[in-house]
Amino acid sequence: MPQPRSSQNHDRRRNVCYPQTAGALDKMIDYGHSSRRRLPSVTREMAVALVPFLLAFLQSYGIAQSVVREERKVVVGGVTEVWQLVWLKPPKPICAADDFWTSTPCNGFAFGEAGELDLVRLRQGKEFDRFHLTRLFGHDDLDGPTAERVAILQRWEVMDGDDARGSELQQRLSLRPLAKAMKIGDYNHDGEPTEFPFQIGEVAGARICVLIGVSKENRRLHLFGTARLPDKPLKMARQHWESLRDSTKPIHVLEMGCFDHGAESQSELDLSATAKSIHVVQSVYNCPEPGKQRKLIGRGEW
């Protein structure tokens, strides 16, 4: 399928990245942290520092070929940066038009692509920060279209009337703009729109996302946690992240309703964000018989 010549939302191929160093990066770190292999000097910071040398090596042999999937300008601390979602090598279709793209595991991933994916920051054309997104996928607590450890990104959004299959639907998709993945905003309410929700799976029809970006407290790319568990990535449905972004006051949202996908209880979330942290309190209620009052089963802070 021919690609448009130039558009900020369309892919651009560059022989500047690497196809497999991201996976090797995680292996290096796992190796260094293994209790059976004592290499305490191998840290993520040191491994990241090796990436440019690995890139240069692969590029010199014509091995590396990356695809810039999306590019956005982001202002961090008054300085304009360019953020890129970069496929480390050309991705493969997943939940494709000729496949079961309407199935529940494809929710949010329909008409998507899968492969090794990085989020890259550049200033004045030079890379200075990178986050390997592929490692966020393939975990047992979330559903998805594949059990493989590959990143998945929707290429085209699903629209009304997409009930066909095969070549007819594929031809219709080829005329659409690419789906916008980096919906940059001020989700943590620290006064700077420097983060976005990134879908990593699906649960009972909900598109589960983590929040990735930078904050005033941490100027490196990272995943956002809560006030109680700042180092544990907070996973919420996309609509809950968007509700938190759009509200200046604490909000109350339904996480899972009674009998939704067979649920025997109802869970609700109280969400709020300050300049330094995100607060989440979950309340779980029973599903009473008609005419009876519901009871609180449990409540806890995430």
C-alpha positions in Angstrom: 0.0 0.0 0.0 1.6 3.4 -1.0 2.3 5.8 1.8 1.7 9.6 1.6 4.9 11.6 1.0 4.8 13.7 4.1 2.6 14.2 7.1 3.2 14.6 10.7 1.0 11.6 11.4 2.5 9.3 8.8 5.4 6.9 9.1 8.9 8.0 8.1 11.7 5.5 7.7 15.2 6.2 9.0 18.3 4.1 9.2 19.1 5.4 12.6 17.6 3.0 15.0 18.0 -0.6 15.9 15.8 -3.7 15.5 16.8 -5.7 18.6 18.8 -3.7 21.0 15.7 -2.9 23.1 15.2 -6.5 23.8 18.9 -6.9 24.4 18.7 -3.9 26.8 16.2 -5.6 29.0 18.2 -8.9 28.9 21.3 -7.0 30.0 19.5 -5.5 32.9 17.9 -8.8 33.9 21.3 -10.4 33.7 22.8 -7.8 35.9 20.1 -8.0 38.5 20.0 -11.8 38.5 20.8 -13.4 41.9 22.6 -16.2 40.1 24.8 -13.8 38.0 26.4 -11.1 40.0 26.9 -8.1 37.7 25.8 -5.2 40.0 27.5 -2.6 37.8 24.9 -3.2 34.9 22.1 -0.7 35.6 19.4 0.7 33.3 21.3 4.0 33.1 24.5 2.3 31.9 22.6 0.1 29.5 20.8 3.2 28.0 24.2 4.9 27.6 25.3 2.0 25.4 22.3 2.4 23.0 23.9 5.0 20.7 27.0 2.8 20.2 24.8 -0.2 19.4 22.8 1.9 16.9 26.0 3.1 15.2 27.2 -0.5 14.9 24.0 -1.8 13.4 23.7 1.2 11.1 27.2 0.7 9.8 26.2 -2.8 8.6 22.9 -1.7 7.2 20.9 -3.8 9.7 18.9 -1.1 11.5 15.8 0.4 10.0 13.3 2.2 12.2 9.9 3.7 11.5 8.7 6.9 13.1 5.0 6.1 13.7 4.1 9.5 15.3 5.8 12.7 16.2 4.6 15.5 18.5 6.0 18.8 19.8 6.0 19.0 23.6 7.0 21.9 25.8 8.9 20.8 28.9 10.0 23.5 31.3 9.7 26.1 28.6 11.8 24.2 26.1 10.2 22.7 23.0 11.0 19.0 22.4 10.0 16.5 19.8 8.6 13.2 21.1 8.5 10.2 18.7 6.9 6.8 18.8 9.4 4.7 17.0 9.1 1.2 15.7 12.5 -0.3 15.9 11.8 -2.3 12.7 8.7 -2.4 10.5 5.8 -3.7 12.5 3.4 -6.5 11.6 -0.4 -6.2 11.3 -2.5 -7.4 14.2 -6.3 -7.4 14.6 -6.3 -6.7 10.9 -9.2 -6.1 8.5 -9.2 -9.7 7.4 -8.9 -11.0 10.9 -11.0 -11.1 14.1 -10.7 -7.3 14.7 -14.1 -7.1 16.3 -13.2 -9.6 19.1 -12.9 -8.3 22.7 -9.1 -8.7 22.9 -8.8 -6.4 20.0 -10.7 -3.6 21.8 -8.5 -0.5 21.3 -6.0 -2.5 19.1 -8.3 -3.1 16.0 -6.5 -2.4 12.7 -3.3 -2.3 14.7 0.4 -3.1 14.3 2.7 -5.0 16.6 6.5 -5.0 17.1 9.3 -3.4 19.2 8.3 0.2 20.1 10.1 3.0 21.8 9.1 6.5 23.0 12.0 8.9 22.1 12.7 12.5 23.2 14.7 14.9 21.1 16.0 18.4 21.6 17.5 20.3 18.6 17.4 17.0 16.7 19.4 15.0 19.2 18.0 12.1 21.2 18.5 12.4 25.0 15.8 10.2 26.5 14.2 6.9 25.5 11.6 4.5 27.0 11.2 1.0 25.8 7.4 0.5 25.6 7.4 -3.2 24.5 8.2 -4.4 28.0 4.8 -3.1 29.2 3.0 -5.8 27.2 2.4 -9.5 27.6 1.6 -9.6 31.3 -0.9 -12.0 32.8 -3.2 -9.5 34.5 -4.4 -8.0 31.2 -6.0 -9.5 28.0 -4.8 -8.8 24.5 -4.8 -10.2 21.0 -1.5 -12.0 21.5 0.4 -13.6 24.4 3.7 -12.5 22.8 5.8 -9.7 24.3 5.2 -7.2 21.6 4.0 -3.6 21.7 0.6 -3.0 19.9 -0.5 0.3 18.5 -3.8 1.0 16.7 -3.0 2.3 13.2 -6.5 3.3 12.2 -9.5 4.1 14.4 -12.7 2.0 14.1 -15.6 4.0 12.6 -19.3 3.4 12.1 -19.9 1.2 9.1 -16.8 -0.9 9.6 -18.7 -4.1 9.2 -17.0 -5.4 6.1 -13.9 -7.7 6.0 -10.9 -8.2 3.8 -9.9 -6.1 0.8 -13.0 -3.9 0.8 -12.4 -2.8 4.4 -8.6 -2.5 3.9 -9.2 -0.2 0.9 -11.4 2.0 3.1 -8.9 2.1 5.9 -6.0 3.2 3.6 -7.8 6.5 3.0 -8.0 7.4 6.7 -5.4 9.4 8.7 -3.5 7.4 11.3 -4.9 7.2 14.7 -3.4 9.6 17.2 -1.6 7.7 19.9 0.0 10.5 21.9 -2.8 12.5 23.3 -0.6 14.9 25.3 -2.2 16.6 28.3 -1.9 17.6 31.9 -3.3 14.4 33.4 -1.5 14.8 36.8 -2.4 18.5 37.1 1.1 19.8 37.7 0.6 22.7 35.3 2.4 21.1 32.3 0.9 19.0 29.6 3.7 16.5 29.3 2.1 13.0 29.6 -0.4 10.8 27.8 -2.2 7.5 28.5 -0.8 4.5 26.6 -2.9 1.4 26.2 -1.2 -1.9 27.2 -4.2 -4.3 27.3 -7.9 -4.8 27.8 -10.1 -6.1 30.7 -13.8 -6.8 30.3 -14.1 -4.3 27.5 -12.1 -1.5 29.1 -9.0 -0.2 27.4 -6.4 -0.3 30.2 -3.7 2.4 30.0 -0.7 3.5 31.9 0.3 7.2 32.1 3.7 7.9 30.6 5.6 11.2 30.3 7.6 13.6 32.5 6.6 15.7 35.5 8.0 18.6 37.4 9.2 16.0 40.0 10.8 13.7 37.5 12.1 15.1 34.2 12.9 11.7 32.7 10.4 9.5 30.8 8.6 7.4 33.4 5.3 5.7 34.3 3.1 7.5 36.8 2.0 5.8 40.1 -0.2 7.0 42.9 0.6 8.9 46.1 0.6 5.6 48.0 2.5 3.6 45.5 4.5 6.1 43.4 6.8 3.4 41.9 4.0 1.1 40.8 2.5 2.1 37.4 -1.2 3.0 37.8 -3.4 1.1 35.4 -6.8 2.6 34.6 -9.3 2.6 31.8 -8.6 5.3 29.2 -11.9 7.1 29.9 -10.9 7.4 33.6 -7.6 9.0 32.6 -9.4 11.4 30.4 -12.0 12.2 33.1 -9.1 13.0 35.5 -7.4 15.2 33.0 -10.6 17.2 32.3 -11.7 17.8 35.9 -10.3 20.3 38.3 -12.1 18.7 41.2 -12.1 15.1 42.7 -14.3 12.8 40.6 -16.2 9.6 41.2 -16.3 7.0 38.4 -17.7 3.5 37.9 -15.0 1.0 37.4 -17.1 -2.2 37.0 -20.8 -2.5 37.3 -22.9 -5.3 38.7 -23.1 -8.3 36.4 -20.9 -6.6 33.9 -19.0 -9.5 32.2 -20.2 -11.7 35.1 -19.1 -9.5 37.9 -20.8 -10.3 41.3 -19.9 -6.9 42.8 -19.6 -3.3 41.8 -16.4 -1.3 42.0 -16.2 2.5 42.0 -13.2 4.9 42.0 -12.6 8.3 43.6 -9.9 10.1 41.6 -8.0 13.3 42.3 -4.7 14.8 41.3 -2.5 17.5 42.8 0.8 19.0 41.5 2.8 16.2 43.1 0.6 13.0 43.1 -2.4 11.1 41.9 -4.9 9.7 44.5 -7.1 6.7 43.9 -9.6 5.1 46.3 -11.5 2.0 45.3 -14.9 1.1 46.9 -16.5 -2.3 46.3 -20.2 -3.0 46.9 -22.3 -6.1 46.7 -25.0 -6.6 44.0 -28.2 -6.7 46.1 -31.5 -8.2 45.1 -34.1 -5.8 43.7 -35.5 -3.6 46.4 -32.6 -4.2 48.8 -29.9 -1.7 49.7 -26.4 -2.4 48.6 -23.6 -2.9 51.2 -20.0 -1.8 51.2 -17.7 -4.9 51.0 -14.4 -3.1 51.1 -12.5 0.2 50.5 -8.9 0.8 49.9 -6.4 3.3 48.5 -4.3 2.3 45.5 
